[in-house]
Amino acid sequence: MKRLAFVLLFIATIAFGQAVGDAFFVGEATITDPYLIPYRGFWDLSVSGGMAYFTNLTFYGVYDMKDPVNPEINAFLSEIEFYKVQAIDDQLCSFLSGHGPVVHDFSDPEAPVEISEIPTPSVSRTHIVERGDRLFLAGTRGLYAIDISEPDSPVTDVLFREFMVAIADYEDYLYCLSSENRFLKLDISDPETLGVISSFDFESGFGFFDPLCFAYENRFYIFDRSVPMGYMFTFTDSAVHATPFYPFTDLIITELSLFDIKRVDNLIIASLSSDQLYILDASTPSLELLSVIPLGPCGLWYFDIEDHYLYSGCLSLQVLDISCYTDRLKRGWNLVSYPFTGSTDLSFGDIVAPAYSYDTETGGYVEEDTLTRGKGYWVLADDNSTLCYDWDEEVTRIEHTLYPGWNLIGGPVQTVSATVLEDIPEIILPIYTFDPLTGSFVSRKAFFPFYGYFVLATDTVDVVLE
């Protein structure tokens, strides 16, 4: 699959400039003549494969971010009416004003080539979810599934013909909120058999213009851009409940706007009033605040995240290292892992040494002064804190030999679904990690990076997480 980027029709106000502390700043790329940029800022940007795409009404451009410390502008093209962009591999799918989306080959950023038009009607207030070769497009005209496995001849299926306010995905499911006060849950694990699992009607007086949203476990959050408030939808197999939600009320003054919000595993990152970046914990229904990063008086509008870097831009594109927030330590005992080559000592966060690994063969815990890849560890924290590792190289594949009984292991740097263990007869699912907030073990459907997991085996067996 090549790199694709999707540009959507969207109109909003631009933030001016940006500044951030040295603790997070990594690198910056600046356009030679900032006055080439109308409205003095980006409308949107998206990052994939080390390339950052940005757009603003009458231009779009590409940054080479493979070296985030020394990013370089790759192309700058004007007189193009793009409004929103989402990068996926090395092509560009654009939404033009008054037109449907158009696929562009962006393998040569200085000479993009139009490949095809996606057969959908023009839609406004659009949301996109990408799952491999399939896109789910929602807006005023309905919900569409677009097969882009062959970019020169995309195929569109109409799933619903009613105004979809917002969509978001979590694991194998797509959650949709319609203007008719309907909440839909779709199974998207098999693109050939898309189907609605649940459909609920509910009573609500809310109304959002171009909202932001995300899903996590059995919760769906939707926020209004104009004020930092929204609704939390909690759903079961038989019902859905809509509750007014004000996660930022006690944190900021009321006249601030929510500019952008994204979920990375169980980490929520939100930009408010363009000068603050909020880090929140999605594993807590109240979205517990973990930290606030000041961005200076001008800040950012849109941002995107790849690996542990956050990319944001206005008159320049800046790179922030947010690795300190890829995992969080709570006061008390935590289960963690280290998905990198080499090892790290226990000098991060508020750790009380030693850490403890588990030896399944002897049935006992082992004191550890360092953390290495593959193992899970109990660590004791004096207080809530961020977890900052000094690492060498990310590990994307880990091989484990599991022994009869409970095995305490860690996964690679990317999230791996626990379904990879379903067909191994020696493994008994589910897997378990520890929730320090409740002081209890909880089952999980995936191996998230930086966490430790207990896996039960009935016999010795080799498994691979990648």
N, C-alpha and C positions, 0 to 999 in steps of 0.2 A: 504494500500500500504506500503510495507516495504522500508527500506532505500536502495537506489541503488547508485552506483557510477560508472562513466564511464571514462575509461582510454583510451586516444587517442594517436596514433602514432604522435610524434612531436619531432623535434630536434632543439635545440637552445643553447645559451651561458648562463652560470650560473653566477649570482651575488654572491658576497662574503659578508657574515655577515650582521649585521643590528644594527642600533642604532636609538633611537627616544626619543624626549623630554618627561619629566615626565607628561606634560599636557595631553598626549594622551596614554601613556603606561599604560596597565592594568596588564598583566601577561606574563609569558614566560615559555616554556617547552623546555628543552635541552636534546638532545641525549647524552648518557653517553660518547660514544667514537665518536666524530665527524668525525674521519678518516674512519669510516665505510661508510661514504657518498662519493661516487665517484664524482669528479668534484666539491666537496665542496659546494653543494647546492641542493635545490629542483628544479625539472623541473616544477612541478605543484602541486597545492593543492586545495581542495574543502571542504566546510563545510556544514553539514546538521544535524539538530536535535541535535546540541551540540557535534557532532563528526567531527573531521577534518582528512581528508585523504590526504596523500602526496605521491609523487612518484618522482623517479629519475633513469631512465634507468634500473638499476639492483636491485632496491628495492622498496618496498612501506611500508607505516606504517600508524598508526591511533593514533590520540590524542583524549583523552576525554576532551572536552572543556566545559562541562556543568557548571563548575565553572571557568569562564574565568580568574579569578584572580590567580587560582592555577591549571593550566592545567597539565594533566599527559599523558605521552606516554603510549598507550594501547598495541600496537604491533609493531614489526619491523621485516619485512620479506625480505630476500635478494634473489638474483638470479631470479628476475622477471623482464621482459622487458616491463614495462609500461611507457608510455610517457606523457599522459595527463589524468586527472581525473575530473569527475563531480559527486558529491554525491547527491543522491536522496533517502531518506529513508534508510533501512538497508540491502542493498545488494550492490555488486560491479559489474559493467559491464566494462570489460577491453578490450582495443584494443591492441593486441599483434603485434609485428613486423612481417609483412608478413601474418597476419591472419585477419579475421574479428573480430568483438567484441564478447566477451565472458562474460556471466552473472555469477557473483559469489555471493553466499549468505554470507553476512558479518555481520550477527546478532551475531556471535561469532568472534570478530576481531582477536583473536589469532589462530583461525582455520577456515579460509574462505573455503567455499565449492563451486566448480564450479557447476552451475545449468544447463546452456545451452549455445549454440552458437547462436548468432543472424544471421539469414540467409541473409547476405549482402556480396558482394565481398569486398576484401581488398581495403581500400581507404586511401589516404594520404591527407595532408593539410585539415584536417577535422574540421567541425564546427557542434555543436549540439545545438538544442533548445529543452527544455523539457516542455511539457504541460500535467501535470497530468500523465495519463498512456500511453501517446504517446510521442515518440521522433521523431524529425526531424533531419536527418543526411545528411549533405552536404559535398561533396568533389570532387575529380577528376573524380569519376565514376558517379556522378549524385546526385539527391535529393531523399531521402528515408523517408517514414513514418513507424515507428516501433511501434507496439502495444505491450506493456509490461504489460498489465493487468494481464496476467498469465506468470510470469517470467520464468517458466520452459518450456514454449512453445511460445516464441515471434513470432509475425507475421509481415512480412515486405512487404510493398507496394512500388513499384518504381513509383515515381511521374514524374521525368524527367531524361533523360539519357544524360545530358550534364554537363560539368564541372561547378560546382557551386562555385564561388569565395568566397561568404560569405552569411550568412543568419542571420536574427535577427527578434525578435517578438516584437509587441507592441499591447496591448489589444487583440482583437480577430483576429489579422492578422499576417501573416508571410511574410517577405520581403526577396527576393532572388535576388542576382546579379550573372549572369552567365558570363563565359569567352567569350560568343558570343555577348557581349554588349546588353544583354537583362535584363530588370528589371521586376520581377514578384511580384505580390501581391496576396496572397492566404488567403481565409477565413478559419480559423482553429477552429472556435467556435464549430462546430459539427464534431467530428472525422469520422462520417459515411458519410459525404457529403463534403469532402475536394474538393475545386475547386478554379481555378484561377479566380480572379475578374478582374485583369488588367494585361496586358503584353505589355511592351513598348520596342522598339528598340531605341538606342541612339548612338551618335557618341562620342567616347572618346579615348584618347591615353594613358589612364592610364594602369599600370600593377603592381600588388601587389603580393608579395610572402608571403603567410600565414598572411593575414591582420587581423586587429581587427575591429569590427563594433558594432553598436547599432542603434536602431530605437526609435524615439520619435515623437508622433503625425504624421504629414505628412512629416517627414524628416528621411532620412536614412544616417548615417555617416559611412565612411569606411576609415581606416588609415593604412598606411604602418608601420610595426614595425621598420624598419631601420632608418626612418626619421620621425619627427613629422609633417607629412602633410597627406592630403587625399582628399576625395571628399565628398561633401554634395549633396545628391539627394533629391530634393523637388518634390513631386508628387501630382497630382490632379486626377480627374476622367478621364481625357483625355490625360494627358501628364506627362512626367517626365523630369526634368532638372538636369544635372550633372554640378556642379560648383567646381573648385579647392578650397580647404579649408585648411587654415593654422592657426589653433587656437592658436598655441604656438609660432608663429614667434616672437612676440614682448616680449616674456616672458623668453626665454632661448636661448643659443647659438645654432648654427645650427648642431653641430656634435652629438647631443643627440639622444637616441633611445626611442621609446614608447614601454614599456615592456608589460603593461597590461592596459585594460580599461574596466570598468563595469558601467552599469546604475542601479541605485536604485531609482525607481519612477522618479522624475525629477532631480535627482542628478547624476552627472557624476564624477567618480573617476578614475584618470589615474596616473600610475607610469611612470616617465621619468628618464632615465639615472640611474636608481636604487636608487637614493638618494633623490628624491623629489616625494611627493604625491600631485597631483593637484586636487582641488575640483572645479567643473564647474557646471553651471546652464543650463540644457538642455531645459528649457522653453524659453530660448533666442536662436534664430538661430545661433548666433555667439559663443555660449557656453561661456557665460561670466564667467571669472575667479572669484571665491569666496574666495579661500585661497590656500596657499601652505604649506604643512607640511614637514619640513626637516626630513630626515630619517638617517642622518649621512653619512659617506663616503662609506659605503657598501650597505646599503639599502635593496631592495627587488627585486624579479623578478615577480613571480605570487602572486596574493592575492585573497582572497574571502571575502564575507561579509554576515553576518547573524545577524538579528536584528540591533543593532547599534554598533556592533563590527566588526572591520576589522582584518582579520587573514593573516599574511604574514610570510614567512620563508626562511631561508637559512640553517645555521647550527643549528638553533633552530627555534621554532615557536613562534612568538610574537603576542600579542593581543593589538589592539589599540581601544580606545573608540572614535568613530567619531560622537557621538550624537549631538555635537555642529553644525554639518552640515546636520542634517536631515531636517532642514528647515532654510531659510534665511530671514532676514528682509531687506527690501529696504527702502531708505530714503522716508519718507512720511507715508501714511496710508497703513496698511497691514491687511488682514483677517487671523486670526490664530485660532487654537484650541489646547486643552491640553488632549491627549489621555491616561491619567494615573489616578490612584486612588489619593485621596488626593487633594491638590491644590498647586499652586505656586504663589508667589508674582510677582511683576513687576520689579525685580532687575536684569533681564537678558538683554543682548544686549544693545542697546541705546534707551530704551523705555522712552517715556514721559507719565507719569501716568496722568489720569487713563485710563483703557481700557473701551470699551463700548460693552455691549451685547444688544440684541434687544428683546423687549417684544412685541410679535405679538398681544396679546390680547388688549394692550393699544395703540399699534402703535407708541411706543416711545423707545428711547435708555435709557439704565440704566448704570450709572457709576459703574465700578468694580475695586477693589483693588487687587483681586486675580483671577486666572483662574482655572476653574474646568472642569471635563470631560463633554462632551456632547454639550456644548455651543460653538458657534462661537463668536469671539471678534474682534472688530476694535482696533488695537494698532498703535500708532504713533511713528515712529523711527526718531531720529535726523540724523542718518547716516546709510549707508549700514553696516550690521553687521550679525554675526552668532546668532542663537537663541538657547541658552543653557538652558535647563530645569533641575531643581533638581526634580526627581520624585520618587514615591514609586513603584507601580506595574503597568505594562502595562495593558491597557484595550482592549480586543479583541471583545467585544460585547457592543453595546450601544443601549438602547431603548429610543425612542423619542415619545412624544406626540406633533403632529403638529396641529396648529390651522389655521382657514381660513385666508389666506393672506400669506405674506412672512415670513418664519421662518429662523433664523440664527443659524445653528447647526454645529457641528464637528463630525467627524467619529472616529473609533477606531484606534489602532496603526498600523494596516495593511490596505492596499489599498482595497476598496470595490467598485465593479462596480455599477454604478447608475442603471443598469438594474434590480436590486432588487426592484426598485420602479415602474417598467413598468406596472405591473399588479395591481397596487393600483389605483382605479379610482379617488380617492380624490387628487392624486398628478399630477401636470402638469410639465412634463420635458421640457427642460433640467434643471439641477442645475447650479448655477452660483457662481463663486468666483471673487475676485478682483485682477487685474494685476496692481501692483504699478508702473511698468515701463511705461505703456501706460495711466494709470489713468482711466481705464475703466473696466467694468465687462466683464467676458468671460465665456462662457459655458464650462462645463466639463462633461466627460462621466464616471467619477469615483470620489469617495471620497478619496483623498490622505491624509495621516496622517499629522497632524500639521496645516492644512488649515481650514478656516471657509467657509461655503457654505450657500447660500440662496436657500431655497426650497419653491416652491409655492404650497399651499394646498387650495382646494375648500371647505373643511369641516374638522372638527376635526377627526384625524386619528392617530393610533399608528403604528409606523414603527420600524424595528430592523435593525441595521447595524452590520454585523458580517462577 
